[in-house]
């Protein structure tokens, strides 16, 4: 395997979702040589998956056009896995390892769904909510399939609407948040006309589909695959026969790269200053890494980071007021979809928590820290490197990852040899 060196970038952006694209565009606007790296086959991230090829929304069409600027070099289907030395990252793709040199770095690695273990959650056809949506977008046939959508957060409604549009029979949408919390959130939307419009559209698209607050899955039944799910619905158990359970408990940021690069992390997010700069000089963060706040916050933070990284602080400051408004929405999201303590009681002694290493809940309960659990059970040491079980044990036990070392994602042996060889 060879290591290619595409050159040095004034600004390197990791992540091709809304925040990363906006950052790359704004840095390139100022005449800088910009690189943007994403592990998906095309830019757009989870929000605009597939839309940079066939845009379905105005925002996607706008930014997919802007990111085609000649000063932006795009590296799709590439995963950054190591930093051999300051100012250099290595990324792996099907065609080998590339070396990425930079002056300024903007991290916009987005977020992923949080999964909480419950009996049966490892059955085939029990998926993430966004995960099932992504599979359907990639060609999974869903027409006529019975689906229960459950978990927490606005993503549930968007997924349910998409699945129905594709012909699925959505039986129920379950939200763990309470009715009073959801009502208060609805009042908050009055200050955000665009969000209110989106909510109104979703309501129309979901007409006739039952919605249950104070509700969550407590078990999934089946032998070779899912056949039914048992829901705690306002305190009463209800078993529902279904073909798929799409379950996502809101979102958690992808903080592996910031941790590897030495950025400070607090309460699961990366603190930044007014210019989106992290605790490490010349490294900026934007989007869900700094807080879950939706696409508008991601775009504005990306623009600010892109401008600040090239010294355009005056122009960046013009966006501060708009960013402040998005933070109000982010705070409302956090209040509304805070996880209730009852969810800590979902796993039984035999329930698998770490799917990669088949570690049950009973073995983890014997330990007092993430490090001790890893040493004795290998929890978090499988292919996902704790990306699934890490947020779960943080919620269940209050544990935090003690360190992140390269490779931060699974990599081929020859890629690791390239990394060890140095730059």
N, C-alpha and C positions, 0 to 999 in steps of 0.2 A: 504494500500500500504506500502510495506517495503522499507527501504533504505539499499541497499547493499554497502559494502565497499571493493572494489577489492584490496585495498592496496595503498601504497605510490609509486609514480613513481619518478625516478631521473629526467626524462623529460616527460612532457605531451604535446602532440600535438593535437590541435583542428583544424580539417579539413583534409580530406583524398584525396585531389587533388594532383597534381604533387608536389607543394611546401611542403605540409604536409608529403607526403610519403617520399620525399627526406630527409626532416629533421629527420623523425623518423628513417630512415635507417642509416643515418650518426651518430646519437647519439648511436644507438644500436651497430654499428660497434665498438664503443669504450667500449663496455661491460656494458653499462648502461641499467637499466630497464626502458623501454619506453612504454608509452600508447598512442594510437592514436584513436581519437573519431571523428565520422562523422555521419551526420544525414541521409545519404543515406544507402540503404540496403547493398551496397558493396563499397569498396574503389575505387578511380579513379576520383572522382569529376565530374564536368561537361565536362571537356575535354576528360577524359577516361571513360565516363559512360558506364558501361557494359563490358569494355575491360579487367578488372581484372579477369573476368570469362572466356571470350574468346578474348584474345588480338588480335587486328587488326594491331598494329604498333609495330616497334622494341622497342621504348621507353616504351610503355605500357607493353610489354612482360618482358623487363629488370626489371623495377621497381616493377611489380606485383610479380616477383620472389623474389626480394631482401626484400620486406616488409614481407615476410613469416618468417623472422628470429625469432627464439624462444624467444628472449628477447623483442619482440614487442607484446604487448597485444592490440588486436583490439576490439573496441566497435562500432559496426555499428548500424544504425537506432537509434542513441541517440543524443538528442539535449541539449546542455549546456544552462541552463536558469538562473542560479543564482550563486553568490559567497557569501556564508554565512560568510566566513572570509578569510583573506589572506592565500593563499596556498591551498585552497579547492574550488572546483567547484562541482555543482550538475548538473547532466544530466538526462533527462527523456527519457524513451523508453516505448514500449508497455508493458514490463514486470515490470515496476516500475522505481524508482529513484536510481541512483548509485552515490556514493560519490567518487570524484576523488581528491586525494591529490598529490601534486607535489613539487619538489624543483625548477625546471625551467619550464617555460611555453612557448610554441611556438604557435603563432596564425597564421593559414594559412587558413582563412575562405573564401578566394576567392572573386569572384565578381558575380554580377547578371546583367541582362539586364536592361537598363534604358527605361522607357516608358514615352512618352510625350502625354498628352491628346489632342484629336481632336474629332470632332463630329463623333459619331459612334464607337469609339474605345472600348466601352464596349460590343459591339454585340458579341454573340456567333460566334466562328470561326475566330475572330480577336485575334491573339495570339502573344506571343513573338516569335522571330525568333528561338532562341535556345529552347524556350519552345515547339514549334511545333516539332522540331527535337527530343527532349526528349520524347514527346508523341508517335512519330512514332517508336522510339527505344523501347518503352514500349508496342507496339502492335497496335497503332492507324492505321487503313487502310488508305493509302494515294494514292494508285494506281489509276490513272485516274482522280484525283482531280486537279482542276485548282488553282494554287497558285501564288500569288504575294508576293515577298520578298522585304521588304523595311526597310529603316532606315539608319544606318551608322556603318562602321567598317568592318574589314576583316571577321567577323563571318557571315556576310550576304552571302558571296560567298561559304563558307563551308557548310552552311545550304542549299543553293540552290542546290549545287552539291549532297548533301546527299539525298534531297527530290527527285531529278531527278532519282538518282540511285534506289530509292524505288518505282519508277513508277509514280511520280507526274508529271503533266504538268506545269512546271514553266513558267509562261507567261512573267514575267518581273522582273528584279532586279533593285531596285531604291536606289541610294546612294545620300545622301544630300550634300556630299562634292563636290567641283568643279572639273572640268577636270584638270585645272592647278595644283591643290593640289594633285590629284591622279597621275598625270604625275611625279611630283617631288618625290612622294612616291615610284613610280616605279624605279626611278633612285637610290634611297636610297637602294633598295633591291639588287643592284649590289654588295654591300659590305657584303651581307648576303647570301652566296650561298645556304644554306638550305632553307631559306625563298623564294629565287628566284625559287628553284626547286618546292616548294609547290605551288607557284603562277602559274608556268607553268603547273603543273598538273591540277589545278583548271580551268585554261583557257581551257584546252582540254575537261575537264568534262562538262564545261558550253557552249561548242560550239553550236551556234545556238540560244541561249537564249539571248534576248535583254537586254542590260545593259544601264541604264540611270543615268548619274551624274546630279548634280543640281536638284535633284528630290526627292519628298517626298509625303506621303499621306496627303491629306487635309480633307477627310471625308470618312466614310464608310457607305454604304446604306444597308438597309434591315429592316424587321420588327421583325421576330422571330430569324433570323440568317442572317449572311452576304450574300449579293447577288452581291455587286459590290463595288469597291473602286475608289475614284476620286484622281488622282495623279496630282500634280503640276510638270510638266515635262519641265524643262528648261523655266519656266515662262508661259507655256500653260497648261490648264486643260484637262485631259483625263480620261474618265470613263472606267473602265475595269470590266467586269463581271467575278467573280471568286468564288471559294468555300472557300478559306482560304486566309487571309492576315497575313503573318508572319512578324512582325514588331518589330525591336529592335534598339534603338538609342545608340549604343556602350555599354559600360559597366560601372558600378559603384561598388566600393568595399563594401564588407559586414563589416562595421566598428562597428556594434552594440556591439560585445564583447570587442574590445579594448576600446570603450567609457565607457562601464560599469566598466572595470577594471582600469579606470583612466589614460589610455594612451593618450598622446597628439595627437590631430588630426589637420592637417592643410590642407585646401583646399580639404577636403574630403578624404585625405590619411593619413596614419600613418608614421610620420617621424621616421627614425631609424639611428643608427650610423653605422660605417663600419662593425660591427659584427651583424647587423640586430637587435640590442637591442633597445627597445622603451624607452620612457622617464621614464618608471617604471622599476626599477632594476629587473633582472631575468625574464622579459617578452620580448620575441622576436617576430618579425613579418616577414613573408616572402610571396612572391607572390603578387597577385593583391592588397592586403592591402597597399602595399608601392608604387604602381604605375602599370598601365596597360601596360604590356610589352611582353606578350606571354609566351608560355610554357618554352622556354629556360631560360628566366629570372626567372620564378617561380622555376624551378628545381635548378638553381645555388644558388638563395637566400635561398632556403630550405636547401641545403647542407651546406652553410655557417652558417646559424642559428643553424642547428643540431650540427655542429662541435664546434661553439663558445659556445653553451650552456653547453658543457661538458669540456670546457677549452682547446680545441684543436685549439688554435688561429693560430699557425704556419701553420697547415694544411689548415685552413680556408683561410688564406691569399693567398695561392696558387691559389685560385679561383677568386681573386679580378679582375684580368685583364679580364677574361671571363665575369664577371658580368658587368664591365664597358662597354664592347662592347654591351651587351644587353640593356644598358641604352640609347645608341645611337638610337637603334631601337624604344625604348619606346618614346623617344622625337619625333621621326618621326611620330609615331602613333598619338601622342597628337596633333601635328601641322596639320596633314592631316584631322583628323576627329573631329576637333573643331566644336562645334555646331554653326550654323549660326543664327544670331538674328531673322531672319524671322520666325523661328520655335516658337518663343514666341507668335506669332499672331494666332497660330492654334486653341486654344480653343475659343469657343463662350461663351456668358454669361451663357447659360444653360448647357454647357458641364460639365459632371461630372469629377472632378479631384480626389477626394477621393472616390474610389469605395466601400470601406467597409462601410462608413457612408453616402454615397450619397451626397457629398458636391459639389455643382457646382462652377464653376470659378467665377461667379458674387459675391458669398458670400465671397470668399477668397480675392477678390480685395478690400474689405472694411477694411482689416486689414494690419498692418505694420510689423508683425513678426509672426514666426512660433508658438510661445507661445500664442499670442493673437488669432490666427486662431484656435488653438486647444481648447482654453477655450470657444470660442463662437460658433464654428461649429463642434467640435469633429474631425476635420481633423487629420488623423494620429493616431486615438485612437481605430481603429477597429482591427480585427484579425491580419492584416499584420503589425500592429504597425508602419506604415509609410514607410515600405520598398518599396512600389510602389509609393505613392504620395510624399514621402519625397524628392527624387531626382528631381521629377517634379517641386515641388514648389521652390526648390533651384535654378533651372534653370529659372523658370518663374519670381520669385520675389526676388531671392538672399537670401532666408531664410536658416538658418542652425538650426538643432536640438539643443535645449538648454540643454538637459540632456538625459541620458539613465539610466533607473533604472530597476532592476530586477522585474519581469521576462522579459528578453529581447526578448523572443519568447513566444507565447501562451503556457500555461501549465495547466494541470489539477489542480483542487482545492486541491486534496490530495497531489499533488507534491508541491504546494505552502505552504501547512501546514508543509510538511517535511522541506522545506527551512526555514520557520519561526521558526521551533523548534530548528534550529541551528545545528552545527556540533557536 
